[in-house]
Amino acid sequence: MSNTLNARIPLRVQQKLAEYCAKHGVTRTDATVRALDAYLDAQGGGDAYTLAADLIPKRGAPKLQSGAARKLARGAFRGPRAR
């Protein structure tokens, strides 16, 4: 199912779009949808890995790769024990 979106774009953008479509043999709709999809993905609408990629160290996280990973995870997710 597709929805219709009406937008006003400047003449210079219309001209660029027409040139792109003629050069690549795609419709204006297809080019617009691809461009908007790529833009939104680049703005942070990607998958979980993409969103966290800059937080992951290049060589992994040695502290979490140790034998204490389960203990660290339990401590992070379990609240204080009721006695």
N, CA, C and O atoms as a Maestro MAE file, in Angstrom:
{
 s_m_m2io_version
 :::
 2.0.0
}

f_m_ct {
 s_m_title
 :::
 protein
 m_atom[332] {
  # First column is atom index #
  i_m_mmod_type
  r_m_x_coord
  r_m_y_coord
  r_m_z_coord
  i_m_residue_number
  s_m_chain_name
  s_m_pdb_residue_name
  s_m_pdb_atom_name
  i_m_atomic_number
  :::
  1 25 0.841 -1.168 0.000 1 A "MET " " N  " 7
  2 3 0.000 0.000 0.000 1 A "MET " " CA " 6
  3 2 0.889 1.234 0.000 1 A "MET " " C  " 6
  4 15 1.841 1.326 0.774 1 A "MET " " O  " 8
  5 25 0.577 2.161 -0.855 2 A "SER " " N  " 7
  6 3 1.378 3.373 -0.905 2 A "SER " " CA " 6
  7 2 0.511 4.576 -0.585 2 A "SER " " C  " 6
  8 15 -0.698 4.573 -0.817 2 A "SER " " O  " 8
  9 25 1.137 5.580 -0.062 3 A "ASN " " N  " 7
  10 3 0.466 6.831 0.260 3 A "ASN " " CA " 6
  11 2 1.009 7.918 -0.644 3 A "ASN " " C  " 6
  12 15 2.129 7.820 -1.145 3 A "ASN " " O  " 8
  13 25 0.227 8.933 -0.846 4 A "THR " " N  " 7
  14 3 0.642 10.057 -1.671 4 A "THR " " CA " 6
  15 2 1.158 11.168 -0.773 4 A "THR " " C  " 6
  16 15 0.580 11.460 0.274 4 A "THR " " O  " 8
  17 25 2.241 11.776 -1.195 5 A "LEU " " N  " 7
  18 3 2.824 12.900 -0.479 5 A "LEU " " CA " 6
  19 2 3.028 14.021 -1.479 5 A "LEU " " C  " 6
  20 15 3.685 13.828 -2.502 5 A "LEU " " O  " 8
  21 25 2.482 15.171 -1.201 6 A "ASN " " N  " 7
  22 3 2.673 16.342 -2.058 6 A "ASN " " CA " 6
  23 2 3.652 17.274 -1.369 6 A "ASN " " C  " 6
  24 15 3.515 17.574 -0.183 6 A "ASN " " O  " 8
  25 25 4.637 17.727 -2.124 7 A "ALA " " N  " 7
  26 3 5.624 18.639 -1.555 7 A "ALA " " CA " 6
  27 2 6.030 19.667 -2.602 7 A "ALA " " C  " 6
  28 15 6.119 19.361 -3.791 7 A "ALA " " O  " 8
  29 25 6.269 20.860 -2.151 8 A "ARG " " N  " 7
  30 3 6.774 21.910 -3.048 8 A "ARG " " CA " 6
  31 2 8.290 21.903 -2.947 8 A "ARG " " C  " 6
  32 15 8.853 21.955 -1.853 8 A "ARG " " O  " 8
  33 25 8.935 21.839 -4.088 9 A "ILE " " N  " 7
  34 3 10.396 21.867 -4.102 9 A "ILE " " CA " 6
  35 2 10.859 23.005 -5.009 9 A "ILE " " C  " 6
  36 15 10.196 23.333 -5.993 9 A "ILE " " O  " 8
  37 25 11.985 23.594 -4.676 10 A "PRO " " N  " 7
  38 3 12.497 24.711 -5.482 10 A "PRO " " CA " 6
  39 2 12.807 24.272 -6.919 10 A "PRO " " C  " 6
  40 15 13.059 23.096 -7.182 10 A "PRO " " O  " 8
  41 25 12.782 25.225 -7.828 11 A "LEU " " N  " 7
  42 3 13.026 24.956 -9.236 11 A "LEU " " CA " 6
  43 2 14.394 24.304 -9.463 11 A "LEU " " C  " 6
  44 15 14.522 23.399 -10.287 11 A "LEU " " O  " 8
  45 25 15.406 24.761 -8.737 12 A "ARG " " N  " 7
  46 3 16.751 24.187 -8.927 12 A "ARG " " CA " 6
  47 2 16.768 22.711 -8.534 12 A "ARG " " C  " 6
  48 15 17.466 21.915 -9.162 12 A "ARG " " O  " 8
  49 25 16.007 22.333 -7.500 13 A "VAL " " N  " 7
  50 3 15.942 20.938 -7.083 13 A "VAL " " CA " 6
  51 2 15.173 20.128 -8.127 13 A "VAL " " C  " 6
  52 15 15.535 18.989 -8.420 13 A "VAL " " O  " 8
  53 25 14.107 20.717 -8.691 14 A "GLN " " N  " 7
  54 3 13.357 20.049 -9.751 14 A "GLN " " CA " 6
  55 2 14.255 19.759 -10.946 14 A "GLN " " C  " 6
  56 15 14.189 18.681 -11.538 14 A "GLN " " O  " 8
  57 25 15.090 20.726 -11.293 15 A "GLN " " N  " 7
  58 3 15.992 20.554 -12.429 15 A "GLN " " CA " 6
  59 2 17.026 19.462 -12.140 15 A "GLN " " C  " 6
  60 15 17.307 18.629 -13.002 15 A "GLN " " O  " 8
  61 25 17.583 19.465 -10.947 16 A "LYS " " N  " 7
  62 3 18.547 18.424 -10.579 16 A "LYS " " CA " 6
  63 2 17.891 17.050 -10.624 16 A "LYS " " C  " 6
  64 15 18.483 16.085 -11.108 16 A "LYS " " O  " 8
  65 25 16.664 16.969 -10.115 17 A "LEU " " N  " 7
  66 3 15.935 15.711 -10.101 17 A "LEU " " CA " 6
  67 2 15.668 15.223 -11.522 17 A "LEU " " C  " 6
  68 15 15.827 14.037 -11.812 17 A "LEU " " O  " 8
  69 25 15.265 16.124 -12.400 18 A "ALA " " N  " 7
  70 3 15.004 15.751 -13.793 18 A "ALA " " CA " 6
  71 2 16.278 15.247 -14.471 18 A "ALA " " C  " 6
  72 15 16.241 14.262 -15.208 18 A "ALA " " O  " 8
  73 25 17.396 15.914 -14.225 19 A "GLU " " N  " 7
  74 3 18.671 15.481 -14.807 19 A "GLU " " CA " 6
  75 2 19.078 14.115 -14.272 19 A "GLU " " C  " 6
  76 15 19.528 13.259 -15.034 19 A "GLU " " O  " 8
  77 25 18.925 13.904 -12.967 20 A "TYR " " N  " 7
  78 3 19.281 12.625 -12.355 20 A "TYR " " CA " 6
  79 2 18.440 11.496 -12.942 20 A "TYR " " C  " 6
  80 15 18.959 10.440 -13.302 20 A "TYR " " O  " 8
  81 25 17.134 11.737 -13.033 21 A "CYS " " N  " 7
  82 3 16.222 10.704 -13.546 21 A "CYS " " CA " 6
  83 2 16.527 10.353 -14.993 21 A "CYS " " C  " 6
  84 15 16.487 9.182 -15.369 21 A "CYS " " O  " 8
  85 25 16.829 11.354 -15.804 22 A "ALA " " N  " 7
  86 3 17.159 11.103 -17.204 22 A "ALA " " CA " 6
  87 2 18.470 10.322 -17.317 22 A "ALA " " C  " 6
  88 15 18.586 9.410 -18.135 22 A "ALA " " O  " 8
  89 25 19.435 10.678 -16.508 23 A "LYS " " N  " 7
  90 3 20.748 10.020 -16.560 23 A "LYS " " CA " 6
  91 2 20.682 8.580 -16.082 23 A "LYS " " C  " 6
  92 15 21.326 7.708 -16.665 23 A "LYS " " O  " 8
  93 25 19.901 8.310 -15.013 24 A "HIS " " N  " 7
  94 3 19.860 6.989 -14.415 24 A "HIS " " CA " 6
  95 2 18.652 6.148 -14.839 24 A "HIS " " C  " 6
  96 15 18.546 4.981 -14.461 24 A "HIS " " O  " 8
  97 25 17.758 6.727 -15.612 25 A "GLY " " N  " 7
  98 3 16.604 5.994 -16.121 25 A "GLY " " CA " 6
  99 2 15.624 5.556 -15.041 25 A "GLY " " C  " 6
  100 15 15.085 4.450 -15.097 25 A "GLY " " O  " 8
  101 25 15.397 6.414 -14.070 26 A "VAL " " N  " 7
  102 3 14.433 6.111 -13.002 26 A "VAL " " CA " 6
  103 2 13.350 7.177 -12.999 26 A "VAL " " C  " 6
  104 15 13.532 8.265 -13.546 26 A "VAL " " O  " 8
  105 25 12.226 6.855 -12.380 27 A "THR " " N  " 7
  106 3 11.149 7.832 -12.287 27 A "THR " " CA " 6
  107 2 11.445 8.825 -11.169 27 A "THR " " C  " 6
  108 15 12.278 8.574 -10.298 27 A "THR " " O  " 8
  109 25 10.753 9.946 -11.211 28 A "ARG " " N  " 7
  110 3 10.934 10.945 -10.149 28 A "ARG " " CA " 6
  111 2 10.508 10.375 -8.801 28 A "ARG " " C  " 6
  112 15 11.140 10.635 -7.777 28 A "ARG " " O  " 8
  113 25 9.434 9.599 -8.814 29 A "THR " " N  " 7
  114 3 8.957 8.997 -7.566 29 A "THR " " CA " 6
  115 2 10.001 8.057 -6.987 29 A "THR " " C  " 6
  116 15 10.300 8.117 -5.794 29 A "THR " " O  " 8
  117 25 10.558 7.186 -7.825 30 A "ASP " " N  " 7
  118 3 11.556 6.222 -7.356 30 A "ASP " " CA " 6
  119 2 12.794 6.934 -6.807 30 A "ASP " " C  " 6
  120 15 13.305 6.575 -5.747 30 A "ASP " " O  " 8
  121 25 13.263 7.929 -7.526 31 A "ALA " " N  " 7
  122 3 14.443 8.672 -7.075 31 A "ALA " " CA " 6
  123 2 14.162 9.401 -5.765 31 A "ALA " " C  " 6
  124 15 15.018 9.445 -4.882 31 A "ALA " " O  " 8
  125 25 12.975 9.969 -5.638 32 A "THR " " N  " 7
  126 3 12.612 10.706 -4.429 32 A "THR " " CA " 6
  127 2 12.498 9.772 -3.229 32 A "THR " " C  " 6
  128 15 12.986 10.090 -2.144 32 A "THR " " O  " 8
  129 25 11.861 8.627 -3.418 33 A "VAL " " N  " 7
  130 3 11.712 7.667 -2.324 33 A "VAL " " CA " 6
  131 2 13.080 7.152 -1.878 33 A "VAL " " C  " 6
  132 15 13.346 7.057 -0.680 33 A "VAL " " O  " 8
  133 25 13.945 6.820 -2.834 34 A "ARG " " N  " 7
  134 3 15.299 6.345 -2.487 34 A "ARG " " CA " 6
  135 2 16.069 7.404 -1.717 34 A "ARG " " C  " 6
  136 15 16.705 7.103 -0.706 34 A "ARG " " O  " 8
  137 25 16.014 8.642 -2.192 35 A "ALA " " N  " 7
  138 3 16.758 9.729 -1.543 35 A "ALA " " CA " 6
  139 2 16.231 9.994 -0.137 35 A "ALA " " C  " 6
  140 15 17.009 10.199 0.794 35 A "ALA " " O  " 8
  141 25 14.925 9.990 0.013 36 A "LEU " " N  " 7
  142 3 14.335 10.238 1.328 36 A "LEU " " CA " 6
  143 2 14.647 9.100 2.290 36 A "LEU " " C  " 6
  144 15 14.930 9.335 3.465 36 A "LEU " " O  " 8
  145 25 14.597 7.882 1.800 37 A "ASP " " N  " 7
  146 3 14.925 6.714 2.625 37 A "ASP " " CA " 6
  147 2 16.379 6.769 3.095 37 A "ASP " " C  " 6
  148 15 16.665 6.537 4.270 37 A "ASP " " O  " 8
  149 25 17.297 7.076 2.171 38 A "ALA " " N  " 7
  150 3 18.715 7.173 2.531 38 A "ALA " " CA " 6
  151 2 18.954 8.307 3.522 38 A "ALA " " C  " 6
  152 15 19.736 8.160 4.461 38 A "ALA " " O  " 8
  153 25 18.284 9.432 3.316 39 A "TYR " " N  " 7
  154 3 18.431 10.575 4.222 39 A "TYR " " CA " 6
  155 2 17.961 10.224 5.630 39 A "TYR " " C  " 6
  156 15 18.638 10.527 6.612 39 A "TYR " " O  " 8
  157 25 16.802 9.586 5.720 40 A "LEU " " N  " 7
  158 3 16.264 9.242 7.034 40 A "LEU " " CA " 6
  159 2 17.117 8.194 7.733 40 A "LEU " " C  " 6
  160 15 17.271 8.242 8.954 40 A "LEU " " O  " 8
  161 25 17.674 7.252 6.984 41 A "ASP " " N  " 7
  162 3 18.586 6.268 7.579 41 A "ASP " " CA " 6
  163 2 19.846 6.944 8.113 41 A "ASP " " C  " 6
  164 15 20.351 6.587 9.178 41 A "ASP " " O  " 8
  165 25 20.345 7.918 7.364 42 A "ALA " " N  " 7
  166 3 21.562 8.623 7.789 42 A "ALA " " CA " 6
  167 2 21.314 9.496 9.016 42 A "ALA " " C  " 6
  168 15 22.249 9.799 9.758 42 A "ALA " " O  " 8
  169 25 20.077 9.897 9.233 43 A "GLN " " N  " 7
  170 3 19.746 10.759 10.360 43 A "GLN " " CA " 6
  171 2 19.504 9.991 11.654 43 A "GLN " " C  " 6
  172 15 19.134 10.587 12.665 43 A "GLN " " O  " 8
  173 25 19.709 8.677 11.633 44 A "GLY " " N  " 7
  174 3 19.558 7.934 12.873 44 A "GLY " " CA " 6
  175 2 18.388 6.979 12.881 44 A "GLY " " C  " 6
  176 15 18.030 6.452 13.935 44 A "GLY " " O  " 8
  177 25 17.786 6.744 11.741 45 A "GLY " " N  " 7
  178 3 16.682 5.822 11.694 45 A "GLY " " CA " 6
  179 2 17.077 4.424 11.317 45 A "GLY " " C  " 6
  180 15 16.250 3.637 10.855 45 A "GLY " " O  " 8
  181 25 18.372 4.101 11.517 46 A "GLY " " N  " 7
  182 3 18.867 2.807 11.100 46 A "GLY " " CA " 6
  183 2 18.607 1.712 12.107 46 A "GLY " " C  " 6
  184 15 17.823 1.891 13.040 46 A "GLY " " O  " 8
  185 25 19.252 0.594 11.927 47 A "ASP " " N  " 7
  186 3 19.089 -0.528 12.848 47 A "ASP " " CA " 6
  187 2 19.877 -0.285 14.134 47 A "ASP " " C  " 6
  188 15 20.596 0.707 14.256 47 A "ASP " " O  " 8
  189 25 19.737 -1.183 15.070 48 A "ALA " " N  " 7
  190 3 20.360 -1.011 16.385 48 A "ALA " " CA " 6
  191 2 21.882 -0.929 16.286 48 A "ALA " " C  " 6
  192 15 22.497 -0.120 16.981 48 A "ALA " " O  " 8
  193 25 22.503 -1.752 15.433 49 A "TYR " " N  " 7
  194 3 23.957 -1.720 15.308 49 A "TYR " " CA " 6
  195 2 24.420 -0.360 14.791 49 A "TYR " " C  " 6
  196 15 25.383 0.208 15.307 49 A "TYR " " O  " 8
  197 25 23.738 0.159 13.777 50 A "THR " " N  " 7
  198 3 24.118 1.443 13.208 50 A "THR " " CA " 6
  199 2 24.032 2.544 14.245 50 A "THR " " C  " 6
  200 15 24.893 3.423 14.302 50 A "THR " " O  " 8
  201 25 22.983 2.496 15.072 51 A "LEU " " N  " 7
  202 3 22.826 3.522 16.087 51 A "LEU " " CA " 6
  203 2 23.913 3.453 17.152 51 A "LEU " " C  " 6
  204 15 24.293 4.481 17.711 51 A "LEU " " O  " 8
  205 25 24.419 2.252 17.440 52 A "ALA " " N  " 7
  206 3 25.402 2.078 18.506 52 A "ALA " " CA " 6
  207 2 26.824 1.898 17.985 52 A "ALA " " C  " 6
  208 15 27.744 1.728 18.786 52 A "ALA " " O  " 8
  209 25 27.031 1.928 16.686 53 A "ALA " " N  " 7
  210 3 28.345 1.636 16.105 53 A "ALA " " CA " 6
  211 2 29.444 2.533 16.662 53 A "ALA " " C  " 6
  212 15 30.560 2.066 16.892 53 A "ALA " " O  " 8
  213 25 29.152 3.804 16.883 54 A "ASP " " N  " 7
  214 3 30.180 4.706 17.394 54 A "ASP " " CA " 6
  215 2 30.463 4.479 18.876 54 A "ASP " " C  " 6
  216 15 31.447 5.003 19.399 54 A "ASP " " O  " 8
  217 25 29.625 3.712 19.559 55 A "LEU " " N  " 7
  218 3 29.834 3.429 20.975 55 A "LEU " " CA " 6
  219 2 30.640 2.149 21.209 55 A "LEU " " C  " 6
  220 15 31.130 1.916 22.313 55 A "LEU " " O  " 8
  221 25 30.775 1.327 20.176 56 A "ILE " " N  " 7
  222 3 31.459 0.047 20.300 56 A "ILE " " CA " 6
  223 2 32.952 0.261 20.039 56 A "ILE " " C  " 6
  224 15 33.316 0.751 18.970 56 A "ILE " " O  " 8
  225 25 33.816 -0.088 20.978 57 A "PRO " " N  " 7
  226 3 35.253 0.079 20.768 57 A "PRO " " CA " 6
  227 2 35.731 -0.754 19.586 57 A "PRO " " C  " 6
  228 15 35.166 -1.808 19.292 57 A "PRO " " O  " 8
  229 25 36.767 -0.282 18.913 58 A "LYS " " N  " 7
  230 3 37.291 -0.970 17.726 58 A "LYS " " CA " 6
  231 2 37.771 -2.385 18.041 58 A "LYS " " C  " 6
  232 15 37.614 -3.284 17.215 58 A "LYS " " O  " 8
  233 25 38.342 -2.593 19.199 59 A "ARG " " N  " 7
  234 3 38.867 -3.910 19.557 59 A "ARG " " CA " 6
  235 2 37.989 -4.620 20.583 59 A "ARG " " C  " 6
  236 15 38.469 -5.473 21.330 59 A "ARG " " O  " 8
  237 25 36.710 -4.272 20.620 60 A "GLY " " N  " 7
  238 3 35.801 -4.925 21.556 60 A "GLY " " CA " 6
  239 2 35.845 -4.259 22.916 60 A "GLY " " C  " 6
  240 15 36.474 -3.218 23.103 60 A "GLY " " O  " 8
  241 25 35.178 -4.869 23.836 61 A "ALA " " N  " 7
  242 3 35.126 -4.353 25.197 61 A "ALA " " CA " 6
  243 2 35.722 -5.407 26.120 61 A "ALA " " C  " 6
  244 15 34.995 -6.283 26.591 61 A "ALA " " O  " 8
  245 25 37.040 -5.348 26.395 62 A "PRO " " N  " 7
  246 3 37.707 -6.382 27.188 62 A "PRO " " CA " 6
  247 2 37.049 -6.646 28.535 62 A "PRO " " C  " 6
  248 15 37.007 -7.789 28.990 62 A "PRO " " O  " 8
  249 25 36.537 -5.606 29.176 63 A "LYS " " N  " 7
  250 3 35.926 -5.800 30.485 63 A "LYS " " CA " 6
  251 2 34.715 -6.730 30.373 63 A "LYS " " C  " 6
  252 15 34.491 -7.578 31.236 63 A "LYS " " O  " 8
  253 25 33.946 -6.561 29.308 64 A "LEU " " N  " 7
  254 3 32.765 -7.397 29.110 64 A "LEU " " CA " 6
  255 2 33.109 -8.761 28.515 64 A "LEU " " C  " 6
  256 15 32.298 -9.683 28.593 64 A "LEU " " O  " 8
  257 25 34.290 -8.906 27.925 65 A "GLN " " N  " 7
  258 3 34.675 -10.174 27.331 65 A "GLN " " CA " 6
  259 2 35.356 -11.080 28.350 65 A "GLN " " C  " 6
  260 15 35.748 -12.201 28.027 65 A "GLN " " O  " 8
  261 25 35.492 -10.604 29.545 66 A "SER " " N  " 7
  262 3 36.139 -11.407 30.573 66 A "SER " " CA " 6
  263 2 35.191 -12.484 31.069 66 A "SER " " C  " 6
  264 15 34.037 -12.542 30.644 66 A "SER " " O  " 8
  265 25 35.660 -13.324 31.951 67 A "GLY " " N  " 7
  266 3 34.843 -14.375 32.523 67 A "GLY " " CA " 6
  267 2 33.748 -13.836 33.425 67 A "GLY " " C  " 6
  268 15 32.854 -14.583 33.823 67 A "GLY " " O  " 8
  269 25 33.800 -12.569 33.749 68 A "ALA " " N  " 7
  270 3 32.827 -11.986 34.659 68 A "ALA " " CA " 6
  271 2 31.635 -11.383 33.917 68 A "ALA " " C  " 6
  272 15 30.873 -10.614 34.505 68 A "ALA " " O  " 8
  273 25 31.463 -11.713 32.655 69 A "ALA " " N  " 7
  274 3 30.386 -11.104 31.864 69 A "ALA " " CA " 6
  275 2 29.020 -11.400 32.455 69 A "ALA " " C  " 6
  276 15 28.169 -10.513 32.523 69 A "ALA " " O  " 8
  277 25 28.795 -12.652 32.888 70 A "ARG " " N  " 7
  278 3 27.500 -12.987 33.464 70 A "ARG " " CA " 6
  279 2 27.247 -12.201 34.745 70 A "ARG " " C  " 6
  280 15 26.141 -11.713 34.978 70 A "ARG " " O  " 8
  281 25 28.278 -12.086 35.569 71 A "LYS " " N  " 7
  282 3 28.141 -11.360 36.828 71 A "LYS " " CA " 6
  283 2 27.836 -9.888 36.559 71 A "LYS " " C  " 6
  284 15 26.988 -9.296 37.226 71 A "LYS " " O  " 8
  285 25 28.518 -9.305 35.596 72 A "LEU " " N  " 7
  286 3 28.278 -7.915 35.242 72 A "LEU " " CA " 6
  287 2 26.855 -7.722 34.714 72 A "LEU " " C  " 6
  288 15 26.186 -6.748 35.059 72 A "LEU " " O  " 8
  289 25 26.397 -8.655 33.877 73 A "ALA " " N  " 7
  290 3 25.047 -8.562 33.318 73 A "ALA " " CA " 6
  291 2 23.998 -8.688 34.420 73 A "ALA " " C  " 6
  292 15 23.034 -7.923 34.452 73 A "ALA " " O  " 8
  293 25 24.185 -9.654 35.323 74 A "ARG " " N  " 7
  294 3 23.242 -9.807 36.433 74 A "ARG " " CA " 6
  295 2 23.166 -8.547 37.264 74 A "ARG " " C  " 6
  296 15 22.083 -8.099 37.640 74 A "ARG " " O  " 8
  297 25 24.327 -7.977 37.549 75 A "GLY " " N  " 7
  298 3 24.355 -6.765 38.348 75 A "GLY " " CA " 6
  299 2 23.671 -5.597 37.668 75 A "GLY " " C  " 6
  300 15 23.083 -4.740 38.328 75 A "GLY " " O  " 8
  301 25 23.750 -5.566 36.338 76 A "ALA " " N  " 7
  302 3 23.157 -4.453 35.595 76 A "ALA " " CA " 6
  303 2 21.644 -4.598 35.484 76 A "ALA " " C  " 6
  304 15 20.930 -3.595 35.488 76 A "ALA " " O  " 8
  305 25 21.144 -5.826 35.384 77 A "PHE " " N  " 7
  306 3 19.736 -6.021 35.129 77 A "PHE " " CA " 6
  307 2 18.916 -6.420 36.362 77 A "PHE " " C  " 6
  308 15 17.693 -6.273 36.358 77 A "PHE " " O  " 8
  309 25 19.551 -6.907 37.386 78 A "ARG " " N  " 7
  310 3 18.832 -7.332 38.572 78 A "ARG " " CA " 6
  311 2 18.882 -6.220 39.605 78 A "ARG " " C  " 6
  312 15 19.925 -5.605 39.828 78 A "ARG " " O  " 8
  313 25 17.782 -5.981 40.210 79 A "GLY " " N  " 7
  314 3 17.728 -4.965 41.250 79 A "GLY " " CA " 6
  315 2 18.267 -5.510 42.547 79 A "GLY " " C  " 6
  316 15 18.710 -6.658 42.583 79 A "GLY " " O  " 8
  317 25 18.249 -4.745 43.605 80 A "PRO " " N  " 7
  318 3 18.716 -5.230 44.890 80 A "PRO " " CA " 6
  319 2 17.837 -6.379 45.380 80 A "PRO " " C  " 6
  320 15 16.617 -6.353 45.217 80 A "PRO " " O  " 8
  321 25 18.453 -7.355 45.965 81 A "ARG " " N  " 7
  322 3 17.713 -8.524 46.456 81 A "ARG " " CA " 6
  323 2 16.947 -8.184 47.722 81 A "ARG " " C  " 6
  324 15 17.455 -7.508 48.617 81 A "ARG " " O  " 8
  325 25 15.711 -8.669 47.776 82 A "ALA " " N  " 7
  326 3 14.907 -8.482 48.984 82 A "ALA " " CA " 6
  327 2 15.204 -9.625 49.926 82 A "ALA " " C  " 6
  328 15 15.228 -10.780 49.500 82 A "ALA " " O  " 8
  329 25 15.428 -9.338 51.187 83 A "ARG " " N  " 7
  330 3 15.740 -10.401 52.167 83 A "ARG " " CA " 6
  331 2 14.694 -10.456 53.216 83 A "ARG " " C  " 6
  332 15 14.776 -11.280 54.126 83 A "ARG " " O  " 8
  :::
 }
 m_bond[331] {
  # First column is bond index #
  i_m_from
  i_m_to
  i_m_order
  :::
  1 1 2 1
  2 2 3 1
  3 3 4 2
  4 3 5 1
  5 5 6 1
  6 6 7 1
  7 7 8 2
  8 7 9 1
  9 9 10 1
  10 10 11 1
  11 11 12 2
  12 11 13 1
  13 13 14 1
  14 14 15 1
  15 15 16 2
  16 15 17 1
  17 17 18 1
  18 18 19 1
  19 19 20 2
  20 19 21 1
  21 21 22 1
  22 22 23 1
  23 23 24 2
  24 23 25 1
  25 25 26 1
  26 26 27 1
  27 27 28 2
  28 27 29 1
  29 29 30 1
  30 30 31 1
  31 31 32 2
  32 31 33 1
  33 33 34 1
  34 34 35 1
  35 35 36 2
  36 35 37 1
  37 37 38 1
  38 38 39 1
  39 39 40 2
  40 39 41 1
  41 41 42 1
  42 42 43 1
  43 43 44 2
  44 43 45 1
  45 45 46 1
  46 46 47 1
  47 47 48 2
  48 47 49 1
  49 49 50 1
  50 50 51 1
  51 51 52 2
  52 51 53 1
  53 53 54 1
  54 54 55 1
  55 55 56 2
  56 55 57 1
  57 57 58 1
  58 58 59 1
  59 59 60 2
  60 59 61 1
  61 61 62 1
  62 62 63 1
  63 63 64 2
  64 63 65 1
  65 65 66 1
  66 66 67 1
  67 67 68 2
  68 67 69 1
  69 69 70 1
  70 70 71 1
  71 71 72 2
  72 71 73 1
  73 73 74 1
  74 74 75 1
  75 75 76 2
  76 75 77 1
  77 77 78 1
  78 78 79 1
  79 79 80 2
  80 79 81 1
  81 81 82 1
  82 82 83 1
  83 83 84 2
  84 83 85 1
  85 85 86 1
  86 86 87 1
  87 87 88 2
  88 87 89 1
  89 89 90 1
  90 90 91 1
  91 91 92 2
  92 91 93 1
  93 93 94 1
  94 94 95 1
  95 95 96 2
  96 95 97 1
  97 97 98 1
  98 98 99 1
  99 99 100 2
  100 99 101 1
  101 101 102 1
  102 102 103 1
  103 103 104 2
  104 103 105 1
  105 105 106 1
  106 106 107 1
  107 107 108 2
  108 107 109 1
  109 109 110 1
  110 110 111 1
  111 111 112 2
  112 111 113 1
  113 113 114 1
  114 114 115 1
  115 115 116 2
  116 115 117 1
  117 117 118 1
  118 118 119 1
  119 119 120 2
  120 119 121 1
  121 121 122 1
  122 122 123 1
  123 123 124 2
  124 123 125 1
  125 125 126 1
  126 126 127 1
  127 127 128 2
  128 127 129 1
  129 129 130 1
  130 130 131 1
  131 131 132 2
  132 131 133 1
  133 133 134 1
  134 134 135 1
  135 135 136 2
  136 135 137 1
  137 137 138 1
  138 138 139 1
  139 139 140 2
  140 139 141 1
  141 141 142 1
  142 142 143 1
  143 143 144 2
  144 143 145 1
  145 145 146 1
  146 146 147 1
  147 147 148 2
  148 147 149 1
  149 149 150 1
  150 150 151 1
  151 151 152 2
  152 151 153 1
  153 153 154 1
  154 154 155 1
  155 155 156 2
  156 155 157 1
  157 157 158 1
  158 158 159 1
  159 159 160 2
  160 159 161 1
  161 161 162 1
  162 162 163 1
  163 163 164 2
  164 163 165 1
  165 165 166 1
  166 166 167 1
  167 167 168 2
  168 167 169 1
  169 169 170 1
  170 170 171 1
  171 171 172 2
  172 171 173 1
  173 173 174 1
  174 174 175 1
  175 175 176 2
  176 175 177 1
  177 177 178 1
  178 178 179 1
  179 179 180 2
  180 179 181 1
  181 181 182 1
  182 182 183 1
  183 183 184 2
  184 183 185 1
  185 185 186 1
  186 186 187 1
  187 187 188 2
  188 187 189 1
  189 189 190 1
  190 190 191 1
  191 191 192 2
  192 191 193 1
  193 193 194 1
  194 194 195 1
  195 195 196 2
  196 195 197 1
  197 197 198 1
  198 198 199 1
  199 199 200 2
  200 199 201 1
  201 201 202 1
  202 202 203 1
  203 203 204 2
  204 203 205 1
  205 205 206 1
  206 206 207 1
  207 207 208 2
  208 207 209 1
  209 209 210 1
  210 210 211 1
  211 211 212 2
  212 211 213 1
  213 213 214 1
  214 214 215 1
  215 215 216 2
  216 215 217 1
  217 217 218 1
  218 218 219 1
  219 219 220 2
  220 219 221 1
  221 221 222 1
  222 222 223 1
  223 223 224 2
  224 223 225 1
  225 225 226 1
  226 226 227 1
  227 227 228 2
  228 227 229 1
  229 229 230 1
  230 230 231 1
  231 231 232 2
  232 231 233 1
  233 233 234 1
  234 234 235 1
  235 235 236 2
  236 235 237 1
  237 237 238 1
  238 238 239 1
  239 239 240 2
  240 239 241 1
  241 241 242 1
  242 242 243 1
  243 243 244 2
  244 243 245 1
  245 245 246 1
  246 246 247 1
  247 247 248 2
  248 247 249 1
  249 249 250 1
  250 250 251 1
  251 251 252 2
  252 251 253 1
  253 253 254 1
  254 254 255 1
  255 255 256 2
  256 255 257 1
  257 257 258 1
  258 258 259 1
  259 259 260 2
  260 259 261 1
  261 261 262 1
  262 262 263 1
  263 263 264 2
  264 263 265 1
  265 265 266 1
  266 266 267 1
  267 267 268 2
  268 267 269 1
  269 269 270 1
  270 270 271 1
  271 271 272 2
  272 271 273 1
  273 273 274 1
  274 274 275 1
  275 275 276 2
  276 275 277 1
  277 277 278 1
  278 278 279 1
  279 279 280 2
  280 279 281 1
  281 281 282 1
  282 282 283 1
  283 283 284 2
  284 283 285 1
  285 285 286 1
  286 286 287 1
  287 287 288 2
  288 287 289 1
  289 289 290 1
  290 290 291 1
  291 291 292 2
  292 291 293 1
  293 293 294 1
  294 294 295 1
  295 295 296 2
  296 295 297 1
  297 297 298 1
  298 298 299 1
  299 299 300 2
  300 299 301 1
  301 301 302 1
  302 302 303 1
  303 303 304 2
  304 303 305 1
  305 305 306 1
  306 306 307 1
  307 307 308 2
  308 307 309 1
  309 309 310 1
  310 310 311 1
  311 311 312 2
  312 311 313 1
  313 313 314 1
  314 314 315 1
  315 315 316 2
  316 315 317 1
  317 317 318 1
  318 318 319 1
  319 319 320 2
  320 319 321 1
  321 321 322 1
  322 322 323 1
  323 323 324 2
  324 323 325 1
  325 325 326 1
  326 326 327 1
  327 327 328 2
  328 327 329 1
  329 329 330 1
  330 330 331 1
  331 331 332 2
  :::
 }
}
